[in-house]
Structure formats: structure tokens, C-alpha cells
């Protein structure tokens, strides 16, 4: 929905395997803590191949407290969606 920055992450490898960020994602990223040139919102990036990401400290805390972050919104099967879900 691109309503927050909870899924903010850093792309370490595989940026070429992600969709281009749209204006609404870039606008929302402007409000994220510790914005970097490799910042993306996991809920907006559509994954087409292998990607390595790093979660900022404030996002790691969210995941450790039981939150889940879903990466990508492509035509994934349910098994692929579960595999992309990050949990503690």
C-alpha cells in the first residue's frame, strides 16, 4: 500500500532483479530513516531473480518483535510468497 516505511531495506546485491521504483515509493522513501542510494520498500519492489538485502536496525527490531515483511508483489505462487516472507 506504500503507506509507511516499515519494510524499508537496503539492496546489497541483485538490484537488476527488481522493478524500477515508482514515484509513490520514492516519495515515501523520502520519509525513511537512514535513507541510502540502495534503499527500497520491500512492499513495492517486484522481484524477478535473486536479491540480497539488509534490514536497517529499526526494521530488524520490528521483525524480532513478531512482525513480518512481505517482499515483492509479482505473480508469485503461494509457496513463492511464503519463501519471500521474512520472519524472525
N, C-alpha and C positions, 0 to 999 in steps of 0.2 A: 504493500500500500504506500510505501515511501513516506510514512508519517513521522518517523523518528530516526535515530542513528544507532539503535541498539545493535544492529547487525553490521556496523562499521568494521571493516577489516582491511588488512594490507595484503596486496598481491605480491608474493615473493617470487613465484615462477608461474609461467603459463598465461600471462596476460593476453596473448594472442588467442587463447581458447575461451575468451569471454566476449560477450556482446559489448558494443560501444555504449558508454554511459549516456543516458538521455538527459535532457535539460532538468527534469524534475529531480533526478538523482544528484546531479551536480549542484543544484540549488540546496538540497538537503545536506549534502556533504559540507557545504559552507558553514553549517552549524555544528559539525562534529568536533570533538576534542582531538588534538594532536593530528590534524589533517596533514597528509603527506601526498606526494605526487602519485604514489601507488595505492591510494585509498579507494575503496569501493564499498557499496552497500550490498551485502550478500543477498538481500531480498530482491534486488533489481538486476544483478548480473546473471545472464543466462550462460550456462556452462556448456561448452561443446567438446571438451577434452580435459586432460589433466591440469590441475591448478594447485599450487601450494600457497597457503595463506597463513598469516599471523594475526592473532586477535589482540587488539590493544588491551591494556591492563583492565580498564573499566568494563570491557566486554567479557574478559575472562572471568571477572567476578560474577557477572550475570549468569554465565554458563555454569559456574561452580555452584550457584545457588539454585540450580534446577531449571534454568531457562533453556530453551532450545532455539537454535538459529537454523533456518532452512536456507540453503544456498541454491540459487537458481530457480527459474520459473519456466523451464522449457517443456517439451513434450515427453518428459520422463515417465517411465513406468513407476508403479508404486514402489517396487524394490529399489529402483534407482533413486527415488526420492528419499527413501529410508537410509540408503547408503550415503547420501549427501548431507543428512541431518547431523548436526554436531551436538553431542551430549557429553556431560562430564564423565 
